[in-house]
Amino acid sequence: MRTPTYNSTVRLATLALLATFAAGCANSGGLLGSLGPSKVRNATFVKGKGYWLESEGQFVDGQGNPVSSRQKRGEQVVDNGTSVVPSAVPDEAETPQLRSYDHSPTLGERMMRSVDKLTGRGPDHSVAEEALQDGYAAYTQKDYVTAAEHFKKAAHRWPDSDLEEEAIFMAAESLFFADRYARADDMYSLLLEKYDNTRHLDQVTRREFAIAQYWEKLQQAKPLPTIAPNFVNRSRPHFDTLGHALKTYERIWLKDPTGPLADDALLATANSYFLRGRYVDADQYYEMLRENHPQSEHQFVAHVLGVRSKLATYQGPEYNSEPLEEADRLARQTMLQFSEQLGDDREQMVELVATAAALSTQRDWARAEYNERTQKYRAARQYYQKIVDEHPETKYAQMARERLGDIADEPDVATTVAERIQRSLPFSNGGTVTK
C-alpha cells in the first residue's frame, strides 16, 4: 500500500494557506486598502466642522458621514472660510449627553476617570470635538502618528459616546497607515470590545485580517522565537508575532461570526497549526469551519485536511480509536460530497480511506493477539474473525485464518492449574464421584 507522502500533504496545506491569503486580500483590499468614500478626498477641510462638500451643501467626517449633528452651537466661519471660532459657550442643556453601552467601566477605569476629573482632564465635549477635528486635519495631511494622538485624546475626553467610537476607530486607522500595526491592533481590539456592534465592523475585520496575514508571513520570512523581544520593527508585536496573528484571527470569527472573513480566519488558523504539526488543534478548527460555515468556499479544503489531521492524531492500537473512526467517516463523506471537486486528488483520498482501514485492521490484530496471549480465546476468535470478514484480501486476514485454526479447540476462557486440580478431586464440583 502506498502511503500519502508528507510532501503532498504540505503541498495541499500550503495551497490552502495561499488561497486564504488571496481571499483575504480580495476582501480586505490589501494591507493598505482605500479608506472611506472617494468624495472626501478632494473636499475642503474646515477646522471644527469637517470636510465641506459643495455638491451636497454639508459637512462630513473622514468617512463621509454628515457631522452637522455633532457641530457645536454658536460656531461661525471666519471670513477666509478655513477655520471657525466659537461665538459663545454652548448651553449646558444643549451639550450632547454621554450614552450608555453594554461596556461597564472597570474599577481601574472609574478610578482614572475620577483622577482626570479632579485634574481638569475629565469629560468635555468641546475639547473632544476640537481634538477630533484636529485629528482629521492631521490625517488629511498624512501625519498619521499626530492624528492618532488627537483621536485618542478625543476618545478620552468624551467616553461612552458616538464620538468616542469614531475617535477610537480613526486612531486605529491612523496607526494602521503609520505601519504601527501592533498599536493599531490594540485600538481595533478596544473598539470591538467596547462597541461590538460598531458601524465600522466590516472595515475593522478587513484591517485585522490584513494585519494577521502580514504578521504570519513576516514570521515565516523573518522568524523570531516566541520569547525573543522585538524593539526595532514597529510593524510587529514586541513578543510572539505568530501568537498575536492567531489571536487576531480569533477576534475576527468571535466578534463577527457571520461576517465575510470569519471562515477565512478559521481556515488560516487551522492551516497554521497543520503546517506546524499541531494536528489536534488543526483538527479542531477544521471541524469548526465545517460545522459553522457549511456554505463556505473552504469546505473542500476543511474536509481533506480534516481527514489528514485526524489520522495524524491517532497514536496507535494502545490508545483511543475515536480519531481513526472519525477519519474513516470523514474520508468517505468527502468522497461522496466532493466527488467532482476531487479530480486528481481522488487517488489520494482513496489512499486515505485505505490507510484508515489498514490502521483499523492493525488495531484489531493487536487486540486479538492480546486476548490470545492472556488465554481469552473467545474474544481472540472474535477479533480474528472480524479481520477475515472485513478485510479478507489483506495479509492480516491470512494470518488471522491461521490463528483461528490454531486456537479452534481452546476453551472460551482457559482455566488455571488450581482449577483443573480442583475439578479432578472426588466429590468436587465438576469432578468424578468415587463409589
C-alpha positions in Angstrom: 0.0 0.0 0.0 1.3 3.4 -0.9 1.0 5.9 2.0 0.3 9.5 1.1 3.5 11.4 1.2 4.4 14.2 3.6 5.2 16.4 0.6 1.7 16.0 -0.9 0.2 16.9 2.5 2.3 20.0 2.9 1.6 21.0 -0.7 -2.2 20.9 -0.1 -1.9 22.8 3.1 0.3 25.4 1.5 -2.1 25.9 -1.4 -4.9 26.3 1.1 -2.9 28.8 3.0 -2.2 30.8 -0.1 -5.9 30.6 -1.1 -6.7 32.0 2.3 -4.3 34.9 1.8 -5.7 35.6 -1.6 -9.3 35.5 -0.4 -8.4 37.8 2.5 -6.7 40.3 0.2 -9.7 40.3 -2.1 -12.0 41.0 0.8 -9.7 43.5 2.6 -8.5 45.4 -0.4 -4.9 44.7 0.5 -2.9 45.8 3.5 -3.2 49.5 2.5 -6.7 49.5 1.1 -8.7 52.6 0.4 -10.2 54.5 3.3 -13.6 56.0 3.3 -15.6 57.3 0.3 -13.7 58.9 -2.5 -15.9 62.0 -2.4 -13.9 63.2 0.7 -10.6 63.1 -1.0 -11.0 66.4 -2.9 -13.2 68.1 -0.3 -12.1 71.3 1.5 -11.4 70.7 5.2 -12.7 73.3 7.7 -11.3 73.1 11.2 -14.0 72.5 13.7 -16.6 71.5 11.1 -15.2 68.8 8.9 -15.0 68.4 5.1 -17.2 70.7 3.1 -18.9 69.1 0.1 -20.0 71.8 -2.3 -22.2 69.3 -4.3 -24.2 68.3 -1.2 -24.0 71.6 0.7 -23.0 70.0 4.1 -20.0 69.0 6.2 -19.0 65.3 6.6 -16.4 63.5 8.6 -13.5 61.5 7.3 -15.8 58.6 6.5 -18.2 60.7 4.5 -20.9 60.8 7.3 -22.7 64.1 8.0 -21.3 65.9 11.1 -23.9 68.6 11.3 -25.4 66.8 14.3 -22.1 67.0 16.1 -21.2 70.6 15.5 -21.0 72.9 18.5 -23.7 75.5 18.7 -22.6 79.1 18.1 -19.7 78.4 15.7 -19.1 80.9 13.0 -16.9 80.5 9.9 -14.1 83.1 9.6 -14.1 85.2 6.5 -11.4 83.1 4.8 -13.7 80.1 5.2 -10.9 77.9 6.5 -11.4 77.9 10.3 -14.1 78.5 12.9 -14.2 80.3 16.2 -16.9 79.8 18.9 -19.1 82.9 19.2 -20.4 81.8 22.6 -20.1 78.9 25.1 -22.8 76.3 24.4 -25.6 76.0 26.9 -25.1 73.1 29.3 -28.6 71.7 28.4 -27.6 71.5 24.8 -24.3 69.7 25.2 -24.6 66.2 23.9 -25.0 63.7 26.7 -23.0 60.5 27.3 -24.5 57.3 26.1 -25.0 54.1 28.0 -23.3 51.0 26.5 -23.1 47.3 27.4 -19.5 48.0 28.4 -19.2 48.7 32.1 -16.1 50.6 33.3 -13.7 48.6 35.4 -12.6 49.7 38.8 -9.4 50.9 37.3 -11.2 52.9 34.7 -13.5 54.5 37.3 -10.5 55.5 39.4 -8.7 57.0 36.4 -11.8 59.0 35.5 -12.1 60.3 39.0 -8.4 61.4 38.8 -9.0 63.0 35.4 -12.0 64.9 36.7 -10.0 66.2 39.7 -7.2 67.4 37.5 -9.4 69.0 34.9 -9.0 66.3 32.3 -12.5 64.8 32.7 -15.2 64.5 30.0 -15.5 67.7 28.0 -17.4 67.6 24.7 -16.0 70.8 23.3 -12.4 69.7 23.9 -13.2 66.2 22.5 -14.8 67.7 19.3 -11.8 70.0 18.8 -9.4 67.1 19.2 -11.4 65.1 16.8 -11.3 67.8 14.1 -7.5 68.3 14.7 -7.2 64.6 14.2 -9.0 64.8 10.8 -6.7 67.7 9.8 -3.5 65.8 10.6 -5.0 62.7 9.0 -5.6 64.6 5.8 -2.0 65.8 5.8 -1.0 62.1 6.2 0.6 62.9 9.6 -0.8 59.7 10.9 1.1 59.5 14.2 -0.1 63.0 15.2 -3.6 62.2 14.1 -3.7 59.1 16.3 -2.7 61.2 19.3 -5.5 63.7 18.6 -8.1 60.9 18.1 -7.1 59.2 21.3 -7.4 62.5 23.2 -10.9 62.9 21.7 -11.9 59.4 22.8 -10.6 60.1 26.3 -12.4 63.4 26.8 -15.8 62.2 25.7 -16.2 58.5 26.7 -19.2 56.2 26.1 -20.4 58.1 23.1 -20.6 58.1 19.3 -17.8 60.5 19.3 -15.6 58.1 21.2 -16.5 55.2 18.9 -15.5 57.3 15.9 -12.3 58.6 17.6 -11.1 55.1 18.5 -11.7 53.8 15.0 -9.9 56.8 13.4 -7.0 56.3 15.9 -6.7 52.7 14.8 -6.8 53.7 11.2 -4.1 56.3 11.7 -1.8 53.8 13.4 -2.6 51.3 10.6 -1.4 53.7 7.9 1.6 54.7 10.0 2.6 51.0 9.9 2.2 50.7 13.7 0.3 47.5 13.3 0.6 46.3 16.9 -0.8 49.6 18.3 -3.4 49.6 15.6 -4.4 46.1 16.5 -4.8 47.2 20.1 -7.1 50.1 19.1 -9.2 47.8 16.9 -9.5 45.3 19.7 -10.6 48.1 22.1 -13.2 49.2 19.6 -14.6 45.7 19.2 -14.5 45.2 23.0 -16.4 48.3 23.8 -18.6 48.7 20.7 -19.1 45.2 19.5 -21.8 46.3 17.1 -19.8 49.2 15.7 -20.8 50.5 12.3 -17.2 50.1 11.3 -17.3 46.3 11.9 -16.7 45.3 8.3 -13.8 47.7 7.9 -12.3 46.7 11.2 -12.3 42.9 10.4 -10.7 43.6 7.0 -7.9 45.6 8.7 -7.5 42.9 11.3 -7.3 40.2 8.8 -4.7 42.1 6.8 -2.6 42.6 9.9 -2.8 39.0 10.9 -1.8 37.9 7.4 1.1 40.3 7.5 2.3 39.0 10.8 2.0 35.4 9.8 4.0 35.9 6.6 6.5 38.1 8.4 7.2 35.4 11.0 7.7 32.9 8.2 10.1 35.2 6.4 11.9 36.6 9.4 11.2 34.2 12.3 11.7 35.2 15.9 11.5 32.9 18.9 8.3 33.4 20.9 10.0 34.9 23.9 12.5 36.9 21.9 11.8 40.7 22.3 11.3 43.0 19.3 12.4 46.6 19.9 13.3 47.5 16.3 10.4 46.7 14.0 7.3 48.8 14.9 5.2 46.8 12.5 5.3 43.6 14.6 4.5 43.0 18.2 7.1 43.1 21.0 6.8 39.3 21.5 5.2 36.2 19.9 4.4 37.5 16.4 2.6 34.4 15.3 0.7 34.2 18.6 -0.6 37.7 18.0 -1.6 36.8 14.5 -3.6 33.8 15.7 -5.3 35.9 18.4 -6.3 38.5 15.8 -7.8 35.7 13.6 -9.7 34.5 16.6 -11.1 38.0 17.3 -12.5 38.1 13.7 -14.5 34.9 13.9 -15.6 35.6 17.5 -16.7 39.2 17.0 -18.1 38.8 13.5 -19.0 35.1 13.3 -21.3 35.7 10.3 -19.1 38.2 8.5 -17.3 37.6 5.2 -13.9 36.9 6.8 -15.0 34.6 9.6 -14.4 31.4 7.6 -11.1 32.8 6.2 -9.9 33.4 9.7 -10.8 29.9 10.8 -9.1 28.4 7.8 -5.9 30.5 8.3 -5.8 29.4 11.9 -6.3 25.7 11.1 -3.6 25.8 8.3 -1.1 27.5 10.6 -1.5 24.7 13.2 -1.4 22.0 10.5 1.8 23.2 8.9 3.5 23.3 12.3 2.4 19.7 13.1 -0.1 20.6 15.8 -2.7 18.3 14.3 -5.1 18.2 17.3 -5.5 22.0 17.2 -5.8 21.9 13.4 -8.5 19.3 13.5 -10.5 21.4 16.0 -10.5 24.5 13.7 -11.2 22.5 10.5 -14.2 21.0 12.3 -15.4 24.4 13.4 -15.2 25.6 9.8 -17.1 22.6 8.5 -19.9 22.9 11.1 -20.3 26.6 11.5 -19.8 27.7 7.8 -21.5 25.0 5.7 -21.7 27.3 2.7 -18.0 28.4 2.8 -15.8 28.1 -0.2 -13.3 26.4 2.0 -15.4 23.4 2.8 -13.4 21.1 0.5 -10.1 22.0 2.0 -11.5 21.7 5.5 -12.7 18.2 4.7 -9.5 16.9 3.1 -7.1 18.4 5.6 -9.5 17.4 8.4 -9.1 13.8 7.4 -5.3 14.1 7.4 -5.4 15.9 10.8 -7.5 13.1 12.4 -5.2 10.4 11.0 -2.2 12.2 12.3 -3.7 12.4 15.8 -4.2 8.7 16.0 -1.5 7.4 18.4 -1.7 3.6 17.9 -3.6 0.4 19.0 -3.0 1.1 22.6 -4.8 4.4 22.5 -8.3 5.8 21.8 -9.7 4.7 18.4 -12.0 7.7 18.0 -9.7 9.8 15.7 -9.3 6.8 13.4 -13.0 6.1 13.2 -13.8 9.8 12.6 -11.1 10.0 9.9 -12.7 7.0 8.1 -16.2 8.5 8.3 -15.0 11.9 7.1 -13.0 10.5 4.3 -15.9 8.6 3.0 -18.2 11.6 3.4 -15.6 13.7 1.4 -15.6 11.3 -1.5 -19.4 11.4 -1.7 -19.8 15.2 -1.1 -17.0 16.4 -3.3 -16.8 13.7 -5.9 -16.5 16.2 -8.7 -14.0 18.5 -7.0 -11.6 15.8 -6.0 -10.3 15.4 -9.6 -6.6 14.3 -9.4 -6.8 14.2 -5.6 -9.3 11.3 -5.7 -6.5 8.8 -5.6 -5.1 10.4 -2.5 -8.5 10.3 -0.8 -8.8 6.6 -1.7 -5.4 6.1 -0.1 -6.5 7.9 3.0 -9.5 5.6 3.3 -7.2 2.6 2.7 -4.8 4.0 5.4 -7.6 4.3 7.9 -8.7 0.7 7.1 -5.2 -0.6 7.5 -4.8 1.1 10.9 -8.1 -0.3 12.0 -7.0 -3.8 11.0 -3.7 -3.4 12.9 -5.7 -2.3 15.9 -8.0 -5.4 15.7 -4.9 -7.6 15.2 -3.2 -6.2 18.3 -6.3 -6.8 20.4 -6.7 -10.3 19.1 -3.1 -11.1 20.0 -3.5 -9.6 23.4 -6.6 -11.8 24.1 -4.9 -14.9 22.8 -1.8 -14.2 24.9 -4.0 -13.8 28.1 -5.9 -17.0 27.1 -9.2 -15.2 26.5 -9.7 -17.3 23.4 -13.4 -16.4 22.7 -12.5 -12.7 22.4 -9.4 -13.5 20.4 -11.5 -15.6 17.9 -14.0 -12.7 17.6 -11.3 -10.2 16.6 -9.6 -12.7 14.2 -12.9 -13.4 12.5 -13.6 -9.7 12.2 -10.4 -9.2 10.3 -11.2 -12.1 8.0 -14.7 -10.8 7.3 -14.0 -7.1 6.9 -10.5 -7.3 5.2 -10.3 -10.7 3.5 -7.7 -9.8 1.0 -5.1 -8.4 3.4 -2.1 -10.1 4.9 -3.7 -9.8 8.3 -6.7 -11.9 7.1 -4.3 -14.7 6.1 -2.6 -14.7 9.4 -6.0 -14.5 11.2 -7.1 -17.6 9.5 -4.0 -19.5 10.7 -4.5 -18.3 14.2 -8.2 -19.3 14.2 -7.1 -22.8 13.2 -4.5 -23.0 16.0 -6.9 -22.0 18.8 -10.0 -23.7 17.4 -10.0 -26.4 20.2 -9.2 -24.0 23.0 -11.9 -23.2 25.6 -13.5 -19.7 25.6 -11.5 -18.9 28.7 -8.6 -21.1 29.8 -8.7 -22.5 33.4 -5.9 -22.1 35.8 -3.8 -25.1 37.1 -5.6 -24.9 40.5 -9.0 -25.0 38.9 -8.0 -28.1 36.9 -6.7 -29.9 40.1 -9.9 -29.0 41.9 -12.1 -30.4 39.2 -10.2 -33.7 39.3 -10.8 -34.3 43.0 -13.6 -36.7 44.2 -16.9 -35.0 45.3 -15.7 -31.7 43.9 -17.9 -29.6 41.6 -17.3 -31.0 38.2 -15.1 -33.9 39.4 -15.7 -37.7 39.3 -17.6 -39.2 42.2 -15.8 -42.4 43.6 -18.1 -45.1 45.0 
